[in-house]
Amino acid sequence: MRCFFFVLLTCAISQVSAQALKDITIDQSSNGKVLSTFLQDLEKVHDIDFVGDMNRLEALTVQGIEKPMRLLEYLDSFSGIIDVVKISEKVIVLADKNTLKNTLTNTKPQYLVLSEGSHGSITGTVSDAHSQSTLTGAQLYFPVSKKGTAADENGQFSISTPNTPLVVAQVKFAGYDAETLIIGWSKYATETRLTVKLFQTSKELEGVTVTAERINENVVSQISGVEHLSIETIKTIPTFMGEVDPIRSLTTLPGVSTAGELASGFNVRGGESGQNLVLQDGATIYNPSHLFGFFSAFNPDMVSDITLYKGAGPASFGSRISSVLNVSLKKGDATRHSVSGGVGPVTSRLTVQGPLIKNKSSYMIGGRISYVNWLLHATDDIRLKRSAANFHDITAKVLHTFNDKNFITLSVYNSYDDFRLETDSVFSWQTFNATLKWDHTFSDKWYSTVAVTSSNYRSDVESQDEIEKFSYYNAIQSFGGRFDLTYAPVEETKFVTGLESTMSRLEPGKLTPAEESHNIPFQDMQDQRMIESALFIQGDAKLTDRLSVSAGLRYSYFVRLGREDIYTYDYNNMNGRYPSVVDTVHYASGAVISTYDGLEPRLSVRFLVTPSASMKASYYRGYQYVHLISNTTSTTPQDYWVASGPMLKPQMGDQYSLGYFQNFADNLFEFSLEGFYKTIDNAVDYIEGADITLNPILEAGLSQGKGKAYGGELFLKKTRGKFNGWLSYTYSRSLRKFDGQEATDIVINEGKYYASAFDQPHNVSLVLNYRVGVRGFFATNFHYSTGRPITIPVSKFSYDVYLSVLNYSQRNEYRIPDYHRLDISFTLKDRPHKLSRYRSEWVFSVFNVYGRKNAYSISFDRYGKAKKLSVLGSVFPSITYNFSF
């Protein structure tokens, strides 16, 4: 194989003082010299540096010099076989065209020179050329050695280089123009890292090609149970009323489901929605939806990418036992201003970005607003005509670069929802989050991140009833700090250590009657205060060419603090369904009520069976110190969080997984089969007839026991071509058991295992995309899942004055009807033109094509008559216009 070479040339100096490169001259005395020797002589005389494979130049001689001439002019005479590129006043690049022709793409290569000390490995960052946001998963690939790597969640990469004087590298990412780099090294160069900026492309086929290489990363990656979706992929999936929804897109992947049609939240591997940690730029989102899940809390124009860990994830994540959803926001364009947005039938959005200080500081701000009422009032349903619903949100991010080693970002998110459904009560909820982060680079191998976060969530109910007028709210406020230190010595080896601590105040509920209302008593559940801290270390290492390990250890510590009154119960003396309260202990402000701690090990092992196939096995343990209290399977505004304490232990989850991953036909197809088994200690459920709203003795109505979930996940994907898409199938069981082994636990379902509310044995998603020319894109999404478990009356009898007494089945013994739905969409883009400043597209979509009346819930009246509730029981067409300029 022929190799490449760079020649790096500096300005020559005259006898004593510096001479400009363009002024260096040669004469007839050089004729007949071997070109490589001639260049070496120039290095000594003019203090310049030639970098390249000098052996390749020994076949060439200097000739044809008839009179003194400039060096650059003479080197241009080799243009038929050598690319001559001036890098600086001390550097010229000479690249053998015949050697490069088999590795270069149609794109014009970019020539780069790094410091000689960095030869042997390359580190750097890949980002969007306009927004400056880093591109997680971007690929750096060496076509000669057929070796590559992917950028991490910060857009950074590190890889060893072939032992040659120059290297050809290709950088790709879905939806962006590929970049070809020719990299050399010189003692006069000062840069030690690559900074690669990619431009968004209008040629969609290139984006699909890049996706194939990202799929290969799924085979060789070290951590199992990870799902990654770029925003470009998310935008291809048909959605309700044309609004791009990152969370709903995740439910098309194996192991991820939802409780019902457009239900808020999501479930991972049989877990509850409250067992998912949802982060946006590091700040916790407690309710990741608008209008009960009709729309996502995340503005798609602001999102860079989404990563879901179907387990506790790396040791740097904690506090939840089911999954971690990490959403990264884009950074603003530090070079020019731009505007993008979209107009749909029920929502509109607008995003503006640009430089504050050109090439140093940037801003990006996006907002959305809804106008759903016209749709509600246009129906024939009298209940909907009397209803109203609205939401708006705003997301902003500011970046300032002090130098190439220090930059800070500030992210802010604020949202508000309200709705009224044929009642005199208005339900509303709001979120305000902020993240301030400082990234510092010590060297090519060491860098750190310091972050301060604030997460605030509040839910309100305002009753305007003339007799029972009141206001109610629950809330959670968190403030935390975090420090991460990363060491990446070589390719595929990285160590992260750090610590974090979060202080939270939880308000489970407070009801205040209006002054004129005498029928509603004042009620206030006690505030709960807690601190959750953790130390962690995570290491990812390539042990051999086939074996890689990702291992981590996290130590978490939880403390619940006063001021608060804690009740003591006598479970041998029941007061109805509840145990009797026998004592009350008062804790002063700041006093320690209870503490819990635990070690959370994580281990993931990957073994390459072949270059395109791997086996992965993993184990995760996590502790969860807060609990979501809800009497529904879907998150609602009246749900609230409570902390662990003397009567409520933290949940502990252990998960095991084993999977096989295989790519076929040069990464055209991806196949994976993964099994998992998960156990939960101290799982929480409610006793029969438990009252969870404004109940000061809430813990007495809860029981803790065992939980387990197990299943298998199959995934098949075609990654490129006009016709592409994926099929995912999940078989999953989620069971609970409360046998009253602890004195404070109450038996449920006779102490036998029963299906949890999130048990859905079969879950199928089929996503298909077909490209029509360069402007059209047709997409379809079909989803099927087993109906959720419910408890129903199986018989009834009359007694004395009671005409009907219902006798219910065992808990969750029956199921609602199975769920299935088909959605389609067609996207028509404007004519591609790279020089155009304005781009737009039309999205035509139909949600629930065949009008299936899927059951969201089944309820029963006092006589046992069933009633099915369908949230969306008809066809919903929509048209959305998206633009950017």
N, C-alpha and C positions, 0 to 999 in steps of 0.2 A: 504494500500500500504506500502510495506516495504521500509525503507529509507536506504540511504548509510551512510557510515561514513569513515572519515579519522582519522588516528592516526598519530600525528606528534611528533617525538621524537628527542631530542637534545642529544648531547654528555653529558654524566653525568660527574659530577665533583667528585673528591675524597674528602677527608675530608676538604681540603683547596683549592687545585689547580684544574684546569680544567682537565677532563678525556675524552679521545676519546670515541666516541659512541661505537666503536667496542670493547672497553675494559670494558664496564659496564657488571658486572656479577651478577647473582642471585643464590640462593641456596635453599635447601630443606625447609627452613622456610616459603617459599612463598606458598607451596602446600596447597590446600584447600581454598585459597582466591578466592573471586569473581574477575573475570578478570578486570572488570571496577575499582573496589577498588584497586586492585594490581597496575594498571596503574596510578591511582591518587596518590598513595603513591610514586611511582617512580618520578612523577612530582615534588613533594616536596623535595625529598631527592637529586635528581640529577639535579635539575633546568632544567627540560625539560617540553615540552608542548605536551599533547595529544589532538588532535582535532578530534572529531567524535561524533557519537551518542552513548554515554556511556550506554544508556538504552539497546541498542542492544547487549552489551557485558555482561549484567547481567546474561544471560543464560549460560555463559561459566565460568568455574573455572580453576584455575591453578592447574595442577597435573602432575605427571610423572617426577618431578625433583629429581633425585637420587644423584646428586653431583653438586657442583658449575659449572655453565655454563654461557656462554655469552648470554646476553639478545637477541641479534639479532638471535642467533642460536635457542633459544627457541621460539621466535616469528615465525620462519620459520616452526615450527612444526604445525602451524595452516594454512599452505599453502593450505590445501584442502578446507578451507572455507573462508580464508582471503588472499588478496593480500598484501604482505609486501614489501614496496618500501621505500628505504632510499632516502630522499630528500637532506639533508645536515648533518653536524655533530651535528645539534640540532633537526633535523626533520626526522620522519619516517611516512609513510602513511600506514594505514591498512584499506583496503576496503573490505567490505562484498561481496563476490562473488555471493552469492545467491540473494542478493538484486540487484546487478548490471546486472545480466545476461539478464534481460528483456529490458534493455535500451542500452547496449553496442552493437556496430556494430562489423563486422568482423575485423575491424582495431584495432590494439593494442592501448589502451588508453595512453594518456600522463598525468602524474600527476603534478599538479601545486599548489603552496601554495602562497597566497597573504597575505598582512598585515591585521591584525585583524580589523583595523580601516575601511577597505574597505568592511567589511561584510555588505550585504544588497543590494549592487549594484556592477556591473562590468563595467569598461570602458576599452577600448583597441583599438588596431589597427590590421587589417588583411592585409597581404602583400604577394607577391610572394617570395618564399624562395630563388630563384636565382636572379631575377632582383631587388628585394626590392621594386618594384612598388606596391602601395597600390591597393587593390581590391574593387572597388566601387560596392556595392550591395551584397557582401559576407554575408552569413547568419550565425548567432549564434542562436542556437535552443536548448531549454531544453526539452528533450523528456518526462520527467515525468509530468511537468506542462503544456506541449504542448504550450509553450510560446517562442517567439523569436523576433529578431530584425535584421535589415540589416545595413551594414556599409554605411556611407555617402560617398560623393564625395572624401573625404580625406582618405577613408578606416577606419574611426573611428566609434566606436559604444559605446552605453551606455544603460544598461538595469538593472532593478532591479532583484534580485535573489530570489529564493524560500527560505523560512525561515528554512533552514536545515543546519547542520554542514558541509555538503559537497554537491556538485552539479555536475551532469553529463551534459556536454554541447557538442553539435556537431557543427562543423564549416564547411561550404560547399561553394563551388563556382564552376560555370560551367567550365569544363576543368581541374579541380584540384582534387587531392585525398582529400577525406573528413578527418577531424581530430576530434577525440574524446578526450575531456578533462575531467579530474576529478579534480575538484577545491575545495580546502579547505582553511581555514584561521588560522593563528597562530600569536601570539604576537611576535614571533621571526622573522617572515618574514618581508622583507623590500619592496618588490615589491607591488605597489598599482594598477598597470595596467597590462592587458594581452597584450602580443605581440605574435600574432599567425602568423606563416609562413606556407603557403600551397605549396605543390609541384605539378607541372603539372603532369597529369595522362595520361597514354596511354589507359586506359579503358574508352572509350567514353560514355558508358552507364551511368557511375556515373555522368558525366557532365550534361547529360540530366535530371537526377533526381534532381540535384541541381537547374536547371532552373525552375522546378515546384515551388520550394519554393520562388524563386525570383518573379514569377508571383503572388503569394499570396501577396507579398509586394506591388504589383500594386493595389490590392484591399484595403489594409489598409493604404497606403501612404497618406499623408495629402495634397499634391499638385496635382491638376489635370492638364491634358494637357501635361504630361511629357512622353517622349519616351526615353528608355535607351537600348542601344545595346552594348554588350561586343564584343571585337574583335573576339572572338571565334565564335559568332553567325554570324558576318559579313562575315567571311571567308567561311561560308557554302553556300552563295548565288552566283549563277553563274554570271560572269561578262564578259565584253568585253575583249578579248584576255587574259583571265586568271588573270588580274590584280585586286586585291582586292580593292574595292572602298567603303569607309565608307559613302560617300554622296549618291551614287546611292542606297546603302542599305536602307537608310532612306526613299527613295521614295516608298518602298514597304509597308510602314506603313500608317495608315489612316491620312488624313489631310496634307500629304506631296506629292508634285508633282514636275514635271520638265517641262520646256517650250517646250522641243522637244527632239528628239533622241540624247542622249549624249550631251545635251546642258549644258553649264556652269551654275553653280548656282542651286538653288532649290527654290520652292515656298511653303509657309505654310499658309493654310487656306485662300487662295485667295489673299495673299500678294505678293509684288514684291520681286525679288531677292535682291534688294538693301535695303530691310527692315529687313534683317536677320543679326544679330550680330554673326560672326564666330570667335571663340577664340581657340587658341592652347596654352595651358599652360598660359592663361591669356593675351596673345598678340593677337591683331586683325589681322585676315587674310582677306584682301580686295578682293582677287581673289582666291577662294578655289579650283582651278582646273588647270590641264595641258592640253594643246592642245584642247582648246575650250570645255572642259568637257569630253574628251575621257578618262582622267585619273584624279584621285583625287589628291589634293595637299598634302594629308596626307600619310606618309609612314606607311603601315599597320603593319610592324614589330616594329614600334616605338610607336604605339597607344595602350594605356591601355584600355580606354573605351570612349564612346560617349554618351552625354546626350543632348536631344533636348527639349527645353521648347517651346511649341506651343502657345506662348503669350509672354508677357514681362518677365515672370519668377519671381523668388524671387526678393525682393527689392535690393539685391546686384548686380543685372544686370540692365543695362539701355542702352540708346542711340539708340535703334531700337524698332519699334512698331509691328513687325510681329513675330519674334522668336529669340531665343538664342541657338546657337549650341556650346556646350562646349566640346572641345576635350582635353583629358588628356594624357600626354605622360608617358611612363613607366620610372621607375628609373633603373639604371644599377645594375648588380649583384655585391655586395660588397664582395663576398666570392670566386668567381672563374671567369676565363675568358671563354667566349663562343662566337661562331660565328653562324649566321644564314643568310639565304638569299634565293633567288629564281632566276631562269633563265627562261624567257619566250620568245615568238617569237618577241616581239617588245620592251620589257623592261627587265632589270635585276636590282636586288637590293642586298645589302649586309649590314649587321648590326653586329657590334662588341661591346661587353660589358665586363666589368670586374672591379676588384678593383683597385683603385689608392693607397689607404691605406686599407689593409684588415680589413673588418668589420667596417670601418669608412667612407671611401670615395669610390665612384664608378663613372664610366663613361659609357655612351652608345651613340654610334654614328652610324647613318645609312645613306646610300646614294642610290639613284636610277639614272639610266641613260636609255635613250631611243635610239632606232635605227629603226625608223619607215620608213626611206627612201626606204629601199629595198622593203617594201610592196607597197609603192606608185609607185615605178618604175616598179614593176612586173605586174601592171594592163595594160589593153589595152587602158585606157583613156589617150589621149595625154596630157590633162590638168594636170593629176596627175603625169605623167612622168616628167613634167616640174616643179613639186612642190617639196618642202622639208619641213621637220618638225623635231624638236628635243626638248628635255627638259632634265634637270637634277636637282636634289635637294639633299640637305644634311641636316640632323636633328641631333642635339647633345644635350645631357643632362648630367650634372655633379652634383653629390650629395655629400655633406660633412656633417658628423654628428659630432658636437662638443661634445655633451653628449645626454642623453636621453630626454632632454628638448629643445635642440636647433639644428636645421640643416638648411642648405641653399641649394638651387638648382639654377643652371644656365641652361637655355634652349636657344638654338639658332637654327634658321631655315633660310635657304637660298635656293632660287630656281631661275631657269632661263628657259625661253621658247623662241623659235623663230620658225617662219614658213614663207614659201613663196609659194603662190598658183598661178602658171602660170602668175606671174607678175614680174616686176622689183623691187618690194618693198618687204622688209623684215620686218615682224611684230615681235616684241619681248616684253616680260614683265618679270619683276623680283621682287622678294620679299625678304626682309631681316628683320627678327624679332628676338628680344632677350627679355628674361624675367629673372630677378634676384629676388629670393624670399627667405625670411627668415621666418621660422616657429618656434614659441616659445610656450612652454607649461608652464603656471604658476602653474597649479595644475590639478587635475583630472577633474575639471569643467571649468577652464578658459584656453584659448589658443588664440594666435593671429597670424596673417600673415601680413607681410610687403612685398610689391612687387613693382618693378620698371620695366616698359615695354617700348619697342621701336618697333614701327611698321612702315615699309617703303615699299611702292609699287610704281613702275614706269613702264610705258608702252611707247614703242618706235615704230616709223615707219621710216625706212630708204629707200628712193626712189633712185634707181640707174638709172633712166631714163636719157638718155643723154641730153634731152631738159629741163625736169622739175625735176632736182635732188635736193632733200631736206632731212632734218631730222626733225622729229616731236616727241614730247613726252608730256605726262602728268604724274603727280605724286602726292602722298600724303605722308607726313611724320608726325608721331605722337610720342609723348613722354609723358608717364604718370606715376603716382605714386598712390599707393593704400594701405590702412590700414584696416584690418578686425579684430574685437575682438569678440570672441565667448564665450558664457556662456551656459553650458549644465548641469543644476543642477540634473535632473533626466531623466529617460528613456522617450523618445518621447517628450521631452521638450528641446528646444534650442533657444537661442537668439543670433542674429548676428547684430552688428552695425559697422559702418565704414564710411570712406570717400574716395573719389578718385578725381583726377583731371588729365585732358589730354590736352596738348597743341598740336595743329596741324597746319601745313602749307600745303595748297592745291595749286597745280599748275594745273589749268584746261586745259592748252594747250600752247605749244610754238612751232612755226615752223620756222626753220632756213634754207634758201636756200643755196645751195652750191655756192662757189665763182664764178664758171663758169656759173651758172644759172641766167638768167635775166628775166625769165618768172614767177618766184615765188616770191611774196613779203614776207618780214619778218613780222611775226605776233606773238604777245605774249599777251595772256590773263593775266590779273593781278593776282598775287598771292593773296590768301586769308588766313588770319590768324585768329585762333579761340582758345578759351579755353572753355572746357566743364568740369564742376565740379558737384559733387553730395554728399549729405549726405544721409545715409539710415539706417534703422533699420528693422529687420526681426525677427519675433517670431513664433515658431512652438510649439504648446502645445496640450496635451491630456487633455481635460476638463472632460470627463467621459469615461467610458469603451467603449462607442459607438461614442462619438463626439470628433473630433479633428479639430483644427483650425490652419491655416497658414496665418498670416497677416503681412503686411509690408507697410512701407511708405518711399518713396524716394523723395527727393527734388533736382531737377536738375537746374543748372544755366549755361547759355550760354552767351558768349560775343564774338563779332567779332571785331577785331582790325585792325587799319591801319598799314602800309601805303597802301592807295588804293584810287582810284577815284570812286565815286558813282554817277550814272546817275539818273536824275529825268525825268519822262516821262509824256507826255500829251496824255491821252487815248481818248480825244475828238478830237484830230487832228492826224489822222492815216496817216502814210507814207507807203502805200501799206498794208501789213498785220500787220506791226509793228506800235506802237505808236511813236510819234515824241519825240526826246530827246530835252528837253527845258533847262536843267541846269546840271552842273557837280560840285559836292562838293568834295574837296580834304581833305583827312584825313591823318595827319602826322603819322609817325611811333609810334605805341603804343597807338594812340588815339582810343577811343571807338566809333565804328560805330553804333552798335546796341546791345541790350541785350534782352534775353528772359529767362523766368524761369517758373517753374511749379511744382506742387505736383503730385506725381505718386503713388496713393494707389494701393495695391494688397491684395486680400482676397480670400482664398480658404477654403472651409468647407467640411469635410468628415463625413458622418454618416454611421455607420455600421448597416445595416438592419439585417444581420445575421453574424456569424463569417466568412462566405465566400462570402458575398455580401455587397456592399456599394453604397451609393449615394454621388456624389461630385458636388459642385457648386463653381464657381469662378468668380472673376471680376478683370481685370487688366487695368491699364492706363499707357501709356508710351508716351514720347516725343522723336522725332527724329529731330536733328538739322543739319544733313547733308543729301544730296540728290544725288543719283546716276543718272547721265545724260546719257541716252542711246537711240538710235533710233532703237534698236532691242529688241526682247523679251528675248534674251540670252545675258549674259555678254560677252563683247568682249574687246580686248586690247585698243580700242579707246574710251571706256566708261571712264568717269571721275566723280569725286566728286566735289560738290560745297556746300558752307556753307549757312545757313540761313542768311538773312540780311534785310535791309529796304524794299526790293521788293519781298522777298521770305521768307515766314513765316515757322516756324517749323511744321512738321506734328504731329498730336496728335491722338493716337489710343486708343479706348476703346473696350474691349472684354469681353463678357459674355459667360459662358459655364455651361452646366448641363449634368451630365452623370450618367449611371448606370453600375456597374462593378460586375461581378458574376463569381465565379469559381465553377467547377463541378467535381464530381468523384475524390475527394481527390487531387484537383489541376491538374487533368489530362487535363482538358479543361478550357480555359479562354474565357469569353465573355464580351464585353463592347459595350455600345451604348452611344455616346456623341454628343450633339448638341452645336453649337456655333453661336454667332452673334457678328459681329465686325463693328464698325464705324470708319471712318477716317476724321478728319478735316484737311483742307489745303492739300489735296491730290494734286499731281502734274501730269500734262499731257501737251502735246505740242499742240500749235495751228496749224491749217492747213498750211503746207508748211514751218514750222519752221526750221531754220538753227541752228543746235546745235554745229557745229564744228568750233572752233576758232571764235566764235561770241562774240565780246566785250559787246554787249547788250543782252546777253543770256536771262536774266530774262524777257525781253519784249516778248519773244517767248514762255513763259511758262504761264500757267493758273493754278490757285488753286481753288479747289472746294471740294465736298463731295465724300466720298467713303464708300461703305458698302460691307460686305461679310457675308454670312450665310450658314449653312449646317449641315449635320449630318455625323457621322463617326461610322462605324460598324467594329468590330474586333473579330475574332474567331480564337483561337489557340489551337492546341494540343501540349502539352509541352514535352512529353516523349514517349518512345517506339521506336521500329525500324522504325515506320512510324510516322512522325510528321511534323509540319509546321503551316502556318497560312493563313487566308483569310482576306483581308481588303477591305472595300468598303467606298468610300467617295462621298457624294452628296454635291456639293459646288457651290455657285454663288458668283461672284466678280464683282461689278458694280461701275461705276463712274458717277458723275454729275457735270457739270460746267455751271452754269446758270448766271454767271457774277454778282452776288449780290454785290461783292466788286467792287469799282471803278477801281481797278487795275487788275481785272479778266476779261478774254475774254470768251465769250460764245462758247461752243463746242457742236456739235450735237444738235443744237437748244435748248440747256439747258435741254435736256432730259437725263435720265439715259441710259447708254449703257454698254455693257460687256467690262470689262478691258481685256488687252492682256493676263491675267492669269486666265481667267474664263474657267474652265473645269468642267461642271456639274457632269460628271460621271467619276470615277477613281477606277479601280479594280486591285488588285494585289493578286496573288495566289502563295505562296512559299511552296513547298513540298519537304521533305527530306526522304530518305529511306536508312537505314543502312544495308549493306551486310556483315555479319560477324562482326569481330572486325577491319577489315582493309579497307573495302570498304564503300563508302558513295556516294549515288546518290542524286542529287539535281536538281530541276527544278523551273523556275520562269516564270510566265505568267503575262503580264501586258496589261491592256486596259484603254484608256482614250478618252474622247470626244475631237474632234479637236479644236484647238485654234481659237479664233475670228480673222477675217481679214476684211478689207475694200476692196471692189472690184468694178471695173467699171461695171455698169448695163446697160449702153447704150452709144452710140457715135454718133456724127454728124460731118458733114463737114462744114467748114466756110471759104470762100474766098480762100486763099492759103493753109489753113490748111486742109489736107486730112482727118484727124481724130482727133476729140476732145472728150476726154473721160469724161463721166458723172459718178461720183462715188456714191456708196450707202452711207447710213448713217454710222457713224463710227462703225466699228466692228459688222456690221449687219450680216455677213456671217461667215462661218467656213471652215477651211481646213479639209480634210478627217480625220475620227477617226483613232486613233493610237492603234496598238496592236502588241505584239511581244512575242515569246517564246524562252527561253534560257534553256540549260541543262548543267550539268557537272557531272563528276565522279571523285572522289578522291580515290586514292589507297595509303594507308600508308604502311610503312615498318612494319615488325613484331614487336609487342610491347615487349619491354624488359627494365625494369626500370634501369638495370645496364649498358645499352648501352649508350655510349657517343655520338653516331651519330644517328640522326633521319632524315628521309626524306619522301617525298610523291610526287606522280605524280598527276597532276590535268589536266584532259581532259575536255574541254568545247566546246560548240557550241553556238555561239551568233546569234540570229535571225534565228532559226532553219528552218522555212519555207520561208525564204528569202523575207519577206514582205518589199515592197518599201514604207515605211512610209514617208509621206510628212513632211519635216522640215519647208518649207515655199512655198508659192505660189506667183509668181511675174507676172507682166503683161507688155508687150511691149507697144509701142506708139499706136499700133492699137488695143489694148485690148486683145491680145492673151495671154492665161495663160501658165505658165511654172512651173512645179513642181520640187522642189529640194529635193532629198532624200540623206541624209548624208550617211547612211549605208543601201543599198538596196539589199544586198546579204547575204549569209550564211558566218559566220566567225568562222571556227574551230581553236582551239589552244591547245598547250600542254605546261604546266608549271611544272618545277621541283623545289620544295622547300626543304631546308635542314637546319639542325642546329647541332652543335657539340660543 
